[in-house]
Amino acid sequence: MFIDLIQSATNRGDLQRLFKLMLTREEHSAINGRVAIAKALIEGKESQREIATRLGVSIATVTRGSNNLKSMNDGERDFLMQAIQAVNNE
């Protein structure tokens, strides 16, 4: 149902408004944090401890993100990497 709701958004503004209406500030912040952690882990330029310090999250949060990346198959990891790179290029 949530995926259908997201697909109903026809532009970025509608999608932003939809997320604002459906997610609390904490949930929005948590999602942004997960993206930042995944991006940093994929880039591989910092240690987990450095990522945690820079982003102001616990090392356990970064470790969970790292474990999540490790549990992905190659196709899932490639998809995520491409999506993050696409956002970097905007």
C-alpha positions, 0 to 999 in steps of 0.5 A, a space after each residue: 500500500 505504501 509503495 502504491 502511495 509513493 508511486 502516486 506522486 507525480 513529481 518531487 514536490 508531491 513526493 516530499 509533501 507525501 513523506 512530510 505527511 506520512 513520516 514523523 520528523 524522527 522517521 524522516 531524520 532516521 531515513 536520511 541518516 541511513 542514506 548517509 551511512 550507506 553512502 559513506 560505507 559504500 564510498 569506503 573512505 572513512 572507518 565506521 568510527 569516523 562515520 559515526 562521529 561525523 554523522 553524530 550517530 552511534 557506532 552500533 548504528 553504523 555497524 547495523 548499516 554495514 551488516 545490512 550492506 554485507 547481507 545484500 546480494 550483488 544485484 541489490 548492492 549494485 542497485 543501491 550504489 547506482 541510486 546513491 551515485 545518481 543522487 550525488 550527481 544531481 
